[in-house]
Amino acid sequence: MDPLDAVSARLRPATDVEKFRLAKQEEQREEIQTEGSPNQSSEASTYHSRTINEVKEIRERLETHTNELVDLVEDLMQSTEKGDKDVTWEIVQPAVEALQWLPHTDKRVNTLLIDKMTFVDVEDYSGLEYQNPLSGSSWEEPLPHTELPQCVYQMLGIINRSARRCVKSEALIRCRTNILLFAVLDAVMMSAPKDAQPLNLQTDTHLISRPFQAKRKYWQAHGQCDYTVRYGEEVHEQAINLVIVETKRLGSVSLSEGHALGYMAVVHQKRKASKRARNSTVYGVATDGKTFYFLCINEASKWGRIVLDTAQLDRVVDLLALVMREAMTVSPYTSRHTSNHASMEDDLVVLG
């Protein structure tokens, strides 16, 4: 028998068994309702209707989930035959997650919008704990200094002067943030080894968590980052090292702290659940282009912050460059002491 057919054959009976079990439960409920008193007929009818709808919904979710899993297995087998290790791993991870979630397919999953969460919400749902000072981060003083071209400081000065005469808008915030971001990226790449792969910038990266249980319910958090900067050609969600959230209004950067921490928690959660990942430290920044909240979640699920503003621009640049270099040299699939060449393939920096 073809391996894929064998996998499908094993999955389909499981689905049929589940359907049979649900059908039997439905029949038993009908018998109980039939034996009830006439006064309970209206209530029983309503309950019966709701139960049928719930059973149908569960069946649909189970069938969809099983079909997706079969598709993943098929892709996995094809990439394995071609000997493409990178593509194989990209498929293995969601396949494993799908298998882990299969026993919980009958659970209703509630949605959490990361852009609506505060840092207290993130702590409550993800089990993170604030620690000051934070242990296990790389931002201890003194930081290595990173020099930017003089034109960068001149351009930032022009924008700051213009900002005094303009309405404080999201476009102005993005303009200031973009200049600083691209300048630091360029400085980091200019100092990288000659054989290093480039940092790739893309916009609007969607992040979604694994389903998790909290407050007696099942949840799945998701949101969309403004930018992603990844190192290397392959995209691995677990390889994200840095999340940057850009606030929409000057002076409200503290409100974006929870958003940044939420995106970081998604990556941290996936790293912790992966047997392949050996480093679950994640960095983040929330900024309005003037004030910067630097965040870090360490491997013990503790998080901390450092708050800087453009009056301390040199420290902002140094810390941002340090975290980007961390993304280039420390892969989540290796320890901090692994050589650079062993980790360059996998790291991704997300700026959201």
N, C-alpha and C positions, 0 to 999 in steps of 0.2 A: 504493500500500500504506500502511496506517495506520503511523505512526512506531513505535508500540509493537510492532506485529507485525514491523516491520523489525528492531527491536532483538532481539526474541525469536528471530527467524529467524537472526540472526547468532550468538546465544549457543548455540542448540541444536545447530547443526552442529559448533561447537567441542567441545561435550560429546560428541557422537557420535564425533568424531575421536579424542578422548581414550579413549573406551571401546574403540574399534577398536585403538588402539595398545596398551592394556593387555591386550586379548584376544590380540593377536599375541604379546606377551611371554609370556603364559601358555602359549600353544601351543608356543613355542620351548622353554620350560622343560620341558614334558611330553616333547618329543622328546629332549632331553638326558637326562632321567631314564630314558626307555625304553631308550636306548643304554647305560646304565650297567650295571655288573656285578651279578650276583645278590646279592652281599654288601652292596650299597649300596641294595637295594630298600626296606628298612625306613626307612632315613634319608631316602631320596628321597620316600617316601610321606608322611612327616611334614612334610618341606619343602614338598611339593606342597599339602598341606592348609593349611599356614600361609600360603602364597602366595595361594591362592584367597580365604581370609578377608581378607587384606590388600587384594586387588584389590576385593573387595566393599565393604570399608570406604571405600576411596578413591572408588569410584564413588558411594556414598551421600553422602559429604561434598561431592563435586563437584556432584551433582544438587541437594542442599540449597542450596549456595552460589549456584548459578546461578538457582534459583527465587527466592531472596531478592533477588538483584540485579535480576531482572525486575520484582519487586514494587516495589523502590525506584525504578526507572526509570518505572514507571507512576505512582507517587505524584508523582514529580518533574514529569512532563508535565502532570498535573492541576493542581498548584500553580502551574506556569508559566502555564498558560492563565488562571488566576484572577488572575494578577499579584501574588501574595502572595510578596514577596521574602524575608521572614523564614522562612516555612515552606519555601520553595524551598531556602534555604541549609541548613536543618536536614536536608533530604533529600540534598542534594548531597554533604555531607561523608561520611556513611556509604556512599553510592554509590561515591564515589571510592576510599574505603578498601577496599570490596569488590572493585573492579576491580584495585586494587594487589595484593590478596591472591590473586586468581584463579590466577596461575601457581604459587602455593605450596599449592594446595588438597590436593595429595597428601602434604603434610608433616604429620606428627603434631604437634599443638600441646599442650604440657604446661602445666598450670595452676600459677600461683603465687598463694598467698594472702597478700595484703599484711599482714594482721594477724599473720602468722607471721614476718615479715621483720625483720631488724636493719638498721641503717644501712649496715653493711658489705655485707650482701646486696644492698641497693638500689644501692650503688656498683658492685658486681660485675656486676649484670644490666643496669643502665641507663647505665653509663659516666660517672656523676657523679664529681666530684673535690672533696674538701674544700679550702677556701681560707680562710686567716685572716691578716689581715682580708679580708672579702669585698668585692670591688669591684662597683659597679653596683646596689647596693641603696639604698633610700630611708630607712634607719633610722640614718643617721649623726647623731651629736649635733651641736647640741642639738635635741631633738624638740619640736614644737609641743605646748603643754600643753592637756589636755582636762580640764575640771572636771566631776565627777559630783555629783549631789545628795547632801547630807549623810546622807540616809536610807539610801543605798547602803552607806556606810561603817559606819553603825550596824548594819545587817542583817548585814553580813559579820562584824562584831564579835560579834554574838549567835551566829552559826553557829560561829565559832572557839571561843567559850567552851563551847558545847554539845559541840563535837567532843572536848573534853578528857574529857567524861563518857560519850561514846558509843563504840560499836564503829566503827572506821574502815571505812566501807562505800562501795560505789559510789554509793548514793543520796546520801550526804553529800557526796561529791565533786561529783556532778552539781548538787546544790542550790547549792553555792558557785559553781560555774562558771556556772550559769544566771543567777544574780543579776548577776555581773560582765559576762557576755556581753550580756544584755538592756540593762543600764545603758549600756554603751558604744555599742551599736547605737542606742539612743535619743538619746544625745548627738550621735552622728554625723549622724543624720537631722535633729535639731533645728537643726543648723548648716548643713544642705544648702540649696541654692537652692530657692526656693518652687516652681519648676516641675519639680523633680527627682521622678523616680518613686520609690516606696517600696522599702525593702529587704524582700524576702520571705523568711520563715523557713520551712523545711520539714525534716522528719527523714528519716533512713535513705535517703541518696542512694547508689546503687550506682555505682561507678566501675570501668571496665574498660579496659585498655590495648589499643593496637594489637598484633597479633602481632609479635614481634621475635625475632631470632636471637642467642643467647648460649650459650657453652660447647658449641658444635656441635649445639645443639638449638633448636627453636622454642618460644617461651613466650608466655603471655598472663597478665598480672597482673590481679587484681580484688579488690574488697573493698567494704565498706559503711560510709559515714561516718554519724556520729550526727546531725549537723545540716548543712543547707545554707542559706546566706543569699545570695540573689541579687538583683541590682539590675536592675529592669526586668521585663518580662513574659515574654520569651523565654528558654528554657533552652538554653544552649550549653555543652557539657562543656569546650570549649576556653576559655571565658570565666571559668573558675574562677580567682580570684586568691588565695584564702586557704583553707587546710585546717587544721582544728583537730581533733586526736585527743585524746579524753578517756581517761585511763588508768583501769583498774578497781580499782586498789588504791593507797592513799596511800603515797608514798615510792618508787613504781616508775615514775616518769614517764620515766626514761631509757630504759626498755624500749619506750615508745611513740614514741620519737624515730624509729625505723626505720619505724613504721607511717605517721606523718605524712609522712616523706620519700618513702615509697612512693607515697602518693596524689599528692603533689606531682610526682613523676617521671612519673606517668601523664599529668597535664595538660601538663607540660613537653614530653613526648614528642610529644603530639598537636599542640601549638603549633609545635614545630620542623618537623614533617612537613607542616604546612599552608602553602600558598603565600599564603593570605590573611592569616594571623597575622603581625604584625610585631613583637610584643612577647611574649617567652616567659618573662619573669620571673614566678615563682610564690612565694608566701609560705605559711608553715605554722606551727602552734603545737602542741606536745605539752604537756599539763598534767594535773595531779592536783588542780587548784583552788588549789594552794598554790605549787608551783614551775612555772615556765613556760619551756619551750624554744622560743624564736622562731627559725624556720628560714627560709632564703631560697635559691632556686635562681636564679642570674642567667642572662643570655642566652648566656653562654659555657659553660653546663652545670657551673659551679662552685657549690658550696653552702657555707653558713656558718651559724653559730648564735650566739645571745645567750641566756644563762641568767639569769633573774630569779626572785625569789620575792615573796610578798606583803609582806615587809618593805620591798620597793621598789615598793609598790602604785602609786604615782603614775607610775613609769616603765612598769609593766605596762600601765596604762590608756592612757598616751600612745602607746606602741608599737602596741597593739592598735587604737586609733583611727586611727593613721596608716595602717596597712595597710588598714583598711576604707575610708578615704577614697581610698586608692590604687585600690581596686576600683571606686569610684564614678567616678573621673576618668580612669583610664587603661585603655582597652579593649585587649585583645590584638590587635585588628584595626587599631589605630592606633598611631602612635609616641607617645612620652611628651610630645611638644610639640604634639599635636593638641588642638584645643579641647574643652572639656567636652561641648558639645552634640554633637560628632561621635562621642563614645564612650559616652554614657549608656545606649544601647539594649542593650548586649551583656554587661555585666560580671556575673559570678556569684561569690559568696563561698561557699566550702564549709567547714563546720565538722564535722569527722568524729570 
